[in-house]
Amino acid sequence: MPHAVTIIAGRIDYPEMALLVGKSESLVRKWSDPRAGRAPTLAQAMALDAAYLAVGGDRAPILSAYSHIVDVRVAAETACLTQLRADVATASREFGEAMAFTIEAAEQGASDHTILLAQREVEQARTVMAVIGRRLSSFLTLRRGAGSGKPGGAHD
């Protein structure tokens, strides 16, 4: 976003931008500082983009920036949904194997080896379920806009 404001300032100076949005020049300058963490409102962004286009700009810089942000978030969530589906498939397989070995272990006279295999499969199923739990929690974080960590989350 700050880069988009800087692009607009290249064609329309900061004092004029401030007049357009009814804010101080110092605030408008902060919008172009990535460390400031400030951004124009939607109405202000539209006014700045429209003014930029009116003086010969080839695209709406702020709209393009927001569009890119949305594209990145959607791509990240889509990738995480794909991974979640893969995790569910793995969990289904592991759970099935755990149940099959546990049924064998429950037979009269089951060997220690069979019981150990059942334990291993149960642990593998538990591990993949924990991964699914973390991934599901990460979707809540992403949708709440926390913005920290990997989008969509725990890529285990």
Backbone as JSON Lines, residues from 0, in Angstrom:
{"i":0,"aa":"M","n":[0.8,-1.2,0.0],"ca":[0.0,0.0,0.0],"c":[0.85,1.28,0.0]}
{"i":1,"aa":"P","n":[1.87,1.37,0.84],"ca":[2.68,2.59,0.83],"c":[3.28,2.89,-0.55]}
{"i":2,"aa":"H","n":[3.69,1.85,-1.25],"ca":[4.27,2.06,-2.58],"c":[3.23,2.66,-3.53]}
{"i":3,"aa":"A","n":[1.99,2.22,-3.41],"ca":[0.92,2.75,-4.26],"c":[0.71,4.24,-4.01]}
{"i":4,"aa":"V","n":[0.75,4.64,-2.75],"ca":[0.6,6.06,-2.41],"c":[1.78,6.86,-2.97]}
{"i":5,"aa":"T","n":[2.96,6.29,-2.9],"ca":[4.15,6.95,-3.44],"c":[4.03,7.12,-4.95]}
{"i":6,"aa":"I","n":[3.49,6.13,-5.63],"ca":[3.28,6.23,-7.08],"c":[2.35,7.41,-7.39]}
{"i":7,"aa":"I","n":[1.27,7.51,-6.64],"ca":[0.33,8.62,-6.84],"c":[1.02,9.95,-6.58]}
{"i":8,"aa":"A","n":[1.82,10.0,-5.52],"ca":[2.53,11.23,-5.18],"c":[3.52,11.64,-6.28]}
{"i":9,"aa":"G","n":[3.92,10.7,-7.1],"ca":[4.8,11.02,-8.22],"c":[4.11,11.86,-9.29]}
{"i":10,"aa":"R","n":[2.79,11.79,-9.34],"ca":[2.03,12.57,-10.32],"c":[1.25,13.71,-9.68]}
{"i":11,"aa":"I","n":[0.83,13.48,-8.45],"ca":[0.05,14.49,-7.72],"c":[0.82,14.74,-6.42]}
{"i":12,"aa":"D","n":[1.2,15.94,-6.16],"ca":[2.03,16.16,-4.96],"c":[1.22,15.97,-3.68]}
{"i":13,"aa":"Y","n":[1.95,15.81,-2.59],"ca":[1.31,15.54,-1.3],"c":[0.32,16.62,-0.87]}
{"i":14,"aa":"P","n":[0.63,17.9,-1.03],"ca":[-0.35,18.92,-0.64],"c":[-1.69,18.76,-1.39]}
{"i":15,"aa":"E","n":[-1.61,18.47,-2.69],"ca":[-2.84,18.29,-3.47],"c":[-3.57,17.02,-3.04]}
{"i":16,"aa":"M","n":[-2.82,15.97,-2.75],"ca":[-3.44,14.73,-2.28],"c":[-4.17,14.97,-0.96]}
{"i":17,"aa":"A","n":[-3.56,15.75,-0.08],"ca":[-4.18,16.06,1.2],"c":[-5.49,16.82,1.0]}
{"i":18,"aa":"L","n":[-5.49,17.77,0.07],"ca":[-6.72,18.51,-0.23],"c":[-7.8,17.59,-0.77]}
{"i":19,"aa":"L","n":[-7.41,16.66,-1.63],"ca":[-8.38,15.73,-2.23],"c":[-9.11,14.9,-1.18]}
{"i":20,"aa":"V","n":[-8.4,14.5,-0.15],"ca":[-9.0,13.61,0.85],"c":[-9.4,14.33,2.14]}
{"i":21,"aa":"G","n":[-9.12,15.63,2.21],"ca":[-9.5,16.39,3.38],"c":[-8.72,16.04,4.64]}
{"i":22,"aa":"K","n":[-7.46,15.68,4.46],"ca":[-6.6,15.32,5.59],"c":[-5.32,16.14,5.52]}
{"i":23,"aa":"S","n":[-4.54,16.06,6.57],"ca":[-3.28,16.81,6.6],"c":[-2.26,16.18,5.67]}
{"i":24,"aa":"E","n":[-1.36,17.02,5.2],"ca":[-0.28,16.53,4.35],"c":[0.58,15.53,5.11]}
{"i":25,"aa":"S","n":[0.81,15.76,6.38],"ca":[1.65,14.84,7.15],"c":[1.01,13.45,7.24]}
{"i":26,"aa":"L","n":[-0.32,13.38,7.36],"ca":[-0.99,12.09,7.39],"c":[-0.84,11.39,6.04]}
{"i":27,"aa":"V","n":[-1.07,12.13,4.97],"ca":[-0.96,11.54,3.63],"c":[0.47,11.04,3.4]}
{"i":28,"aa":"R","n":[1.47,11.75,3.87],"ca":[2.85,11.28,3.76],"c":[3.07,9.98,4.55]}
{"i":29,"aa":"K","n":[2.41,9.87,5.7],"ca":[2.53,8.64,6.5],"c":[1.98,7.43,5.73]}
{"i":30,"aa":"W","n":[0.99,7.65,4.88],"ca":[0.44,6.55,4.09],"c":[1.5,5.97,3.15]}
{"i":31,"aa":"S","n":[2.51,6.75,2.81],"ca":[3.55,6.26,1.91],"c":[4.77,5.7,2.67]}
{"i":32,"aa":"D","n":[4.68,5.69,3.99],"ca":[5.77,5.16,4.83],"c":[5.39,3.78,5.34]}
{"i":33,"aa":"P","n":[6.08,2.73,4.87],"ca":[5.71,1.37,5.29],"c":[5.85,1.14,6.8]}
{"i":34,"aa":"R","n":[6.68,1.91,7.45],"ca":[6.86,1.75,8.9],"c":[5.73,2.38,9.71]}
{"i":35,"aa":"A","n":[4.99,3.3,9.08],"ca":[3.95,4.03,9.81],"c":[2.72,3.16,10.08]}
{"i":36,"aa":"G","n":[2.5,2.17,9.23],"ca":[1.35,1.3,9.44],"c":[0.01,2.01,9.23]}
{"i":37,"aa":"R","n":[0.0,3.03,8.42],"ca":[-1.22,3.8,8.17],"c":[-1.65,3.59,6.72]}
{"i":38,"aa":"A","n":[-2.94,3.72,6.47],"ca":[-3.46,3.58,5.11],"c":[-4.71,4.43,4.97]}
{"i":39,"aa":"P","n":[-4.99,4.87,3.76],"ca":[-6.21,5.64,3.54],"c":[-7.45,4.76,3.69]}
{"i":40,"aa":"T","n":[-8.58,5.39,3.99],"ca":[-9.84,4.67,4.01],"c":[-10.2,4.29,2.58]}
{"i":41,"aa":"L","n":[-11.23,3.5,2.42],"ca":[-11.66,3.11,1.08],"c":[-12.05,4.34,0.26]}
{"i":42,"aa":"A","n":[-12.8,5.24,0.85],"ca":[-13.21,6.45,0.13],"c":[-12.0,7.3,-0.25]}
{"i":43,"aa":"Q","n":[-11.05,7.44,0.65],"ca":[-9.84,8.21,0.35],"c":[-9.02,7.53,-0.75]}
{"i":44,"aa":"A","n":[-8.91,6.21,-0.67],"ca":[-8.17,5.47,-1.69],"c":[-8.81,5.63,-3.06]}
{"i":45,"aa":"M","n":[-10.13,5.56,-3.1],"ca":[-10.81,5.73,-4.39],"c":[-10.59,7.14,-4.94]}
{"i":46,"aa":"A","n":[-10.63,8.13,-4.08],"ca":[-10.41,9.51,-4.53],"c":[-8.99,9.68,-5.07]}
{"i":47,"aa":"L","n":[-8.02,9.11,-4.39],"ca":[-6.63,9.22,-4.85],"c":[-6.42,8.48,-6.16]}
{"i":48,"aa":"D","n":[-6.95,7.26,-6.26],"ca":[-6.82,6.51,-7.51],"c":[-7.5,7.26,-8.66]}
{"i":49,"aa":"A","n":[-8.69,7.79,-8.42],"ca":[-9.41,8.53,-9.47],"c":[-8.62,9.76,-9.92]}
{"i":50,"aa":"A","n":[-8.05,10.48,-8.97],"ca":[-7.26,11.66,-9.31],"c":[-6.02,11.26,-10.11]}
{"i":51,"aa":"Y","n":[-5.4,10.17,-9.73],"ca":[-4.21,9.68,-10.44],"c":[-4.57,9.32,-11.89]}
{"i":52,"aa":"L","n":[-5.68,8.63,-12.06],"ca":[-6.11,8.27,-13.41],"c":[-6.47,9.5,-14.22]}
{"i":53,"aa":"A","n":[-7.06,10.5,-13.57],"ca":[-7.47,11.73,-14.25],"c":[-6.29,12.52,-14.8]}
{"i":54,"aa":"V","n":[-5.11,12.37,-14.18],"ca":[-3.94,13.1,-14.68],"c":[-3.05,12.21,-15.55]}
{"i":55,"aa":"G","n":[-3.62,11.13,-16.06],"ca":[-2.9,10.32,-17.03],"c":[-2.27,9.04,-16.5]}
{"i":56,"aa":"G","n":[-2.56,8.68,-15.26],"ca":[-2.04,7.42,-14.74],"c":[-2.61,6.24,-15.52]}
{"i":57,"aa":"D","n":[-1.86,5.18,-15.61],"ca":[-2.29,4.05,-16.45],"c":[-3.09,2.99,-15.7]}
{"i":58,"aa":"R","n":[-3.13,3.06,-14.39],"ca":[-3.89,2.11,-13.58],"c":[-4.14,2.75,-12.23]}
{"i":59,"aa":"A","n":[-5.0,2.14,-11.46],"ca":[-5.28,2.65,-10.12],"c":[-4.32,1.97,-9.14]}
{"i":60,"aa":"P","n":[-3.29,2.67,-8.66],"ca":[-2.25,2.04,-7.84],"c":[-2.76,1.41,-6.54]}
{"i":61,"aa":"I","n":[-3.65,2.1,-5.83],"ca":[-4.12,1.56,-4.56],"c":[-5.03,0.35,-4.8]}
{"i":62,"aa":"L","n":[-5.91,0.45,-5.79],"ca":[-6.75,-0.69,-6.14],"c":[-5.88,-1.89,-6.52]}
{"i":63,"aa":"S","n":[-4.84,-1.65,-7.3],"ca":[-3.93,-2.73,-7.7],"c":[-3.24,-3.35,-6.48]}
{"i":64,"aa":"A","n":[-2.87,-2.51,-5.52],"ca":[-2.22,-3.02,-4.31],"c":[-3.18,-3.89,-3.5]}
{"i":65,"aa":"Y","n":[-4.4,-3.4,-3.3],"ca":[-5.4,-4.19,-2.57],"c":[-5.7,-5.5,-3.31]}
{"i":66,"aa":"S","n":[-5.81,-5.41,-4.61],"ca":[-6.1,-6.61,-5.41],"c":[-4.99,-7.65,-5.24]}
{"i":67,"aa":"H","n":[-3.76,-7.18,-5.22],"ca":[-2.63,-8.09,-5.02],"c":[-2.69,-8.74,-3.64]}
{"i":68,"aa":"I","n":[-3.0,-7.95,-2.62],"ca":[-3.1,-8.47,-1.26],"c":[-4.17,-9.56,-1.19]}
{"i":69,"aa":"V","n":[-5.32,-9.3,-1.8],"ca":[-6.41,-10.29,-1.8],"c":[-5.97,-11.55,-2.55]}
{"i":70,"aa":"D","n":[-5.34,-11.38,-3.71],"ca":[-4.88,-12.53,-4.48],"c":[-3.92,-13.4,-3.67]}
{"i":71,"aa":"V","n":[-3.01,-12.77,-2.96],"ca":[-2.04,-13.52,-2.15],"c":[-2.76,-14.28,-1.03]}
{"i":72,"aa":"R","n":[-3.69,-13.63,-0.36],"ca":[-4.41,-14.3,0.73],"c":[-5.26,-15.46,0.22]}
{"i":73,"aa":"V","n":[-5.95,-15.24,-0.91],"ca":[-6.77,-16.31,-1.47],"c":[-5.9,-17.48,-1.9]}
{"i":74,"aa":"A","n":[-4.78,-17.19,-2.54],"ca":[-3.86,-18.26,-2.96],"c":[-3.34,-19.04,-1.76]}
{"i":75,"aa":"A","n":[-3.0,-18.32,-0.7],"ca":[-2.49,-18.99,0.5],"c":[-3.56,-19.88,1.12]}
{"i":76,"aa":"E","n":[-4.78,-19.36,1.21],"ca":[-5.84,-20.16,1.81],"c":[-6.19,-21.35,0.92]}
{"i":77,"aa":"T","n":[-6.18,-21.16,-0.38],"ca":[-6.47,-22.26,-1.3],"c":[-5.41,-23.36,-1.15]}
{"i":78,"aa":"A","n":[-4.16,-22.97,-1.06],"ca":[-3.08,-23.95,-0.87],"c":[-3.26,-24.69,0.45]}
{"i":79,"aa":"C","n":[-3.67,-23.97,1.47],"ca":[-3.87,-24.61,2.78],"c":[-5.07,-25.54,2.77]}
{"i":80,"aa":"L","n":[-6.12,-25.17,2.04],"ca":[-7.27,-26.07,1.93],"c":[-6.88,-27.35,1.21]}
{"i":81,"aa":"T","n":[-6.06,-27.21,0.17],"ca":[-5.58,-28.39,-0.54],"c":[-4.78,-29.28,0.4]}
{"i":82,"aa":"Q","n":[-3.92,-28.67,1.21],"ca":[-3.12,-29.45,2.16],"c":[-4.01,-30.08,3.23]}
{"i":83,"aa":"L","n":[-5.05,-29.36,3.65],"ca":[-5.98,-29.92,4.64],"c":[-6.65,-31.17,4.08]}
{"i":84,"aa":"R","n":[-7.08,-31.11,2.83],"ca":[-7.69,-32.3,2.22],"c":[-6.7,-33.46,2.17]}
{"i":85,"aa":"A","n":[-5.46,-33.17,1.85],"ca":[-4.44,-34.23,1.82],"c":[-4.22,-34.79,3.23]}
{"i":86,"aa":"D","n":[-4.22,-33.91,4.23],"ca":[-4.05,-34.36,5.61],"c":[-5.21,-35.26,6.04]}
{"i":87,"aa":"V","n":[-6.42,-34.9,5.63],"ca":[-7.6,-35.71,5.97],"c":[-7.49,-37.09,5.32]}
{"i":88,"aa":"A","n":[-7.03,-37.14,4.08],"ca":[-6.85,-38.43,3.41],"c":[-5.82,-39.27,4.16]}
{"i":89,"aa":"T","n":[-4.72,-38.65,4.57],"ca":[-3.69,-39.36,5.33],"c":[-4.24,-39.84,6.66]}
{"i":90,"aa":"A","n":[-5.0,-38.98,7.33],"ca":[-5.59,-39.35,8.63],"c":[-6.55,-40.52,8.46]}
{"i":91,"aa":"S","n":[-7.33,-40.51,7.4],"ca":[-8.27,-41.61,7.15],"c":[-7.51,-42.92,6.98]}
{"i":92,"aa":"R","n":[-6.44,-42.87,6.21],"ca":[-5.63,-44.08,6.01],"c":[-5.01,-44.54,7.32]}
{"i":93,"aa":"E","n":[-4.42,-43.6,8.06],"ca":[-3.77,-43.96,9.33],"c":[-4.78,-44.49,10.34]}
{"i":94,"aa":"F","n":[-5.96,-43.86,10.38],"ca":[-6.99,-44.33,11.31],"c":[-7.44,-45.74,10.94]}
{"i":95,"aa":"G","n":[-7.63,-45.98,9.65],"ca":[-8.02,-47.32,9.2],"c":[-6.98,-48.36,9.57]}
{"i":96,"aa":"E","n":[-5.71,-48.03,9.35],"ca":[-4.63,-48.96,9.7],"c":[-4.58,-49.18,11.21]}
{"i":97,"aa":"A","n":[-4.78,-48.11,11.97],"ca":[-4.77,-48.23,13.44],"c":[-5.89,-49.15,13.9]}
{"i":98,"aa":"M","n":[-7.07,-49.01,13.32],"ca":[-8.2,-49.85,13.71],"c":[-7.96,-51.31,13.3]}
{"i":99,"aa":"A","n":[-7.42,-51.51,12.11],"ca":[-7.17,-52.88,11.64],"c":[-6.18,-53.59,12.56]}
{"i":100,"aa":"F","n":[-5.08,-52.93,12.9],"ca":[-4.09,-53.56,13.78],"c":[-4.63,-53.71,15.21]}
{"i":101,"aa":"T","n":[-5.45,-52.77,15.63],"ca":[-6.03,-52.87,16.98],"c":[-7.0,-54.06,17.05]}
{"i":102,"aa":"I","n":[-7.76,-54.28,16.0],"ca":[-8.64,-55.45,15.97],"c":[-7.81,-56.73,16.05]}
{"i":103,"aa":"E","n":[-6.7,-56.78,15.29],"ca":[-5.81,-57.95,15.36],"c":[-5.23,-58.09,16.77]}
{"i":104,"aa":"A","n":[-4.85,-56.96,17.37],"ca":[-4.26,-57.01,18.71],"c":[-5.29,-57.47,19.75]}
{"i":105,"aa":"A","n":[-6.57,-57.28,19.47],"ca":[-7.62,-57.67,20.4],"c":[-7.96,-59.16,20.31]}
{"i":106,"aa":"E","n":[-7.39,-59.85,19.35],"ca":[-7.63,-61.29,19.21],"c":[-6.92,-62.05,20.31]}
{"i":107,"aa":"Q","n":[-7.54,-63.13,20.72],"ca":[-6.94,-64.02,21.72],"c":[-5.58,-64.49,21.2]}
{"i":108,"aa":"G","n":[-4.56,-64.34,22.0],"ca":[-3.23,-64.83,21.65],"c":[-2.46,-63.94,20.69]}
{"i":109,"aa":"A","n":[-2.87,-62.68,20.54],"ca":[-2.15,-61.77,19.65],"c":[-0.71,-61.64,20.11]}
{"i":110,"aa":"S","n":[0.19,-61.55,19.15],"ca":[1.61,-61.45,19.48],"c":[1.97,-60.05,19.97]}
{"i":111,"aa":"D","n":[3.08,-59.97,20.68],"ca":[3.58,-58.67,21.11],"c":[3.85,-57.78,19.89]}
{"i":112,"aa":"H","n":[4.33,-58.4,18.83],"ca":[4.62,-57.66,17.6],"c":[3.35,-57.0,17.05]}
{"i":113,"aa":"T","n":[2.26,-57.73,17.05],"ca":[0.99,-57.18,16.56],"c":[0.53,-56.02,17.44]}
{"i":114,"aa":"I","n":[0.68,-56.17,18.75],"ca":[0.29,-55.1,19.69],"c":[1.16,-53.87,19.47]}
{"i":115,"aa":"L","n":[2.46,-54.08,19.27],"ca":[3.36,-52.95,19.0],"c":[3.01,-52.26,17.69]}
{"i":116,"aa":"L","n":[2.65,-53.04,16.66],"ca":[2.23,-52.44,15.39],"c":[0.96,-51.6,15.6]}
{"i":117,"aa":"A","n":[0.03,-52.11,16.37],"ca":[-1.2,-51.38,16.64],"c":[-0.88,-50.07,17.36]}
{"i":118,"aa":"Q","n":[0.0,-50.12,18.34],"ca":[0.39,-48.9,19.05],"c":[1.03,-47.89,18.11]}
{"i":119,"aa":"R","n":[1.9,-48.36,17.24],"ca":[2.56,-47.47,16.29],"c":[1.53,-46.8,15.37]}
{"i":120,"aa":"E","n":[0.58,-47.58,14.87],"ca":[-0.44,-47.03,13.98],"c":[-1.36,-46.04,14.7]}
{"i":121,"aa":"V","n":[-1.68,-46.33,15.95],"ca":[-2.49,-45.4,16.73],"c":[-1.73,-44.09,16.93]}
{"i":122,"aa":"E","n":[-0.44,-44.17,17.2],"ca":[0.36,-42.96,17.38],"c":[0.45,-42.17,16.08]}
{"i":123,"aa":"Q","n":[0.6,-42.84,14.96],"ca":[0.64,-42.14,13.67],"c":[-0.69,-41.44,13.39]}
{"i":124,"aa":"A","n":[-1.8,-42.11,13.71],"ca":[-3.12,-41.49,13.53],"c":[-3.25,-40.26,14.43]}
{"i":125,"aa":"R","n":[-2.8,-40.38,15.67],"ca":[-2.86,-39.27,16.61],"c":[-2.03,-38.08,16.1]}
{"i":126,"aa":"T","n":[-0.86,-38.36,15.56],"ca":[0.02,-37.3,15.05],"c":[-0.64,-36.54,13.91]}
{"i":127,"aa":"V","n":[-1.2,-37.26,12.96],"ca":[-1.81,-36.57,11.81],"c":[-3.08,-35.83,12.25]}
{"i":128,"aa":"M","n":[-3.78,-36.31,13.23],"ca":[-4.95,-35.58,13.74],"c":[-4.52,-34.27,14.42]}
{"i":129,"aa":"A","n":[-3.38,-34.3,15.09],"ca":[-2.85,-33.07,15.7],"c":[-2.51,-32.05,14.62]}
{"i":130,"aa":"V","n":[-1.94,-32.52,13.51],"ca":[-1.63,-31.62,12.39],"c":[-2.91,-31.0,11.87]}
{"i":131,"aa":"I","n":[-3.95,-31.8,11.71],"ca":[-5.23,-31.29,11.22],"c":[-5.78,-30.25,12.21]}
{"i":132,"aa":"G","n":[-5.7,-30.53,13.48],"ca":[-6.18,-29.58,14.49],"c":[-5.47,-28.24,14.4]}
{"i":133,"aa":"R","n":[-4.14,-28.28,14.25],"ca":[-3.38,-27.02,14.12],"c":[-3.75,-26.29,12.83]}
{"i":134,"aa":"R","n":[-3.91,-27.04,11.76],"ca":[-4.25,-26.4,10.49],"c":[-5.62,-25.73,10.58]}
{"i":135,"aa":"L","n":[-6.58,-26.4,11.18],"ca":[-7.91,-25.8,11.33],"c":[-7.84,-24.53,12.17]}
{"i":136,"aa":"S","n":[-7.08,-24.55,13.24],"ca":[-6.92,-23.35,14.07],"c":[-6.3,-22.22,13.28]}
{"i":137,"aa":"S","n":[-5.37,-22.55,12.4],"ca":[-4.7,-21.51,11.62],"c":[-5.65,-20.82,10.66]}
{"i":138,"aa":"F","n":[-6.68,-21.52,10.19],"ca":[-7.66,-20.88,9.31],"c":[-8.39,-19.77,10.07]}
{"i":139,"aa":"L","n":[-8.69,-20.01,11.33],"ca":[-9.35,-18.97,12.14],"c":[-8.44,-17.76,12.27]}
{"i":140,"aa":"T","n":[-7.16,-18.0,12.49],"ca":[-6.2,-16.9,12.61],"c":[-6.13,-16.11,11.32]}
{"i":141,"aa":"L","n":[-6.07,-16.82,10.18],"ca":[-6.0,-16.15,8.89],"c":[-7.24,-15.32,8.64]}
{"i":142,"aa":"R","n":[-8.4,-15.85,8.93],"ca":[-9.64,-15.14,8.65],"c":[-9.86,-13.98,9.59]}
{"i":143,"aa":"R","n":[-9.26,-14.01,10.77],"ca":[-9.38,-12.89,11.7],"c":[-8.38,-11.79,11.36]}
{"i":144,"aa":"G","n":[-7.52,-12.07,10.35],"ca":[-6.58,-11.05,9.9],"c":[-5.37,-10.87,10.78]}
{"i":145,"aa":"A","n":[-4.98,-11.92,11.49],"ca":[-3.82,-11.79,12.37],"c":[-2.58,-11.43,11.58]}
{"i":146,"aa":"G","n":[-2.46,-11.99,10.36],"ca":[-1.35,-11.61,9.5],"c":[0.02,-12.07,9.93]}
{"i":147,"aa":"S","n":[0.12,-12.81,10.99],"ca":[1.43,-13.27,11.41],"c":[1.58,-14.75,11.1]}
{"i":148,"aa":"G","n":[2.77,-15.16,10.92],"ca":[3.02,-16.56,10.63],"c":[2.67,-16.88,9.2]}
{"i":149,"aa":"K","n":[2.64,-18.18,8.91],"ca":[2.32,-18.62,7.57],"c":[0.82,-18.54,7.34]}
{"i":150,"aa":"P","n":[0.37,-17.97,6.22],"ca":[-1.04,-17.93,5.95],"c":[-1.61,-19.35,5.91]}
{"i":151,"aa":"G","n":[-2.73,-19.54,6.56],"ca":[-3.32,-20.86,6.54],"c":[-2.6,-21.81,7.45]}
{"i":152,"aa":"G","n":[-1.46,-21.46,7.88],"ca":[-0.82,-22.0,9.01],"c":[0.16,-23.08,9.03]}
{"i":153,"aa":"A","n":[-0.12,-24.06,9.85],"ca":[0.85,-25.07,10.27],"c":[1.11,-26.04,9.14]}
{"i":154,"aa":"H","n":[2.13,-25.8,8.37],"ca":[2.48,-26.67,7.26],"c":[3.43,-27.76,7.74]}
{"i":155,"aa":"D","n":[2.88,-28.73,8.42],"ca":[3.71,-29.81,8.97],"c":[3.85,-30.93,7.98]}
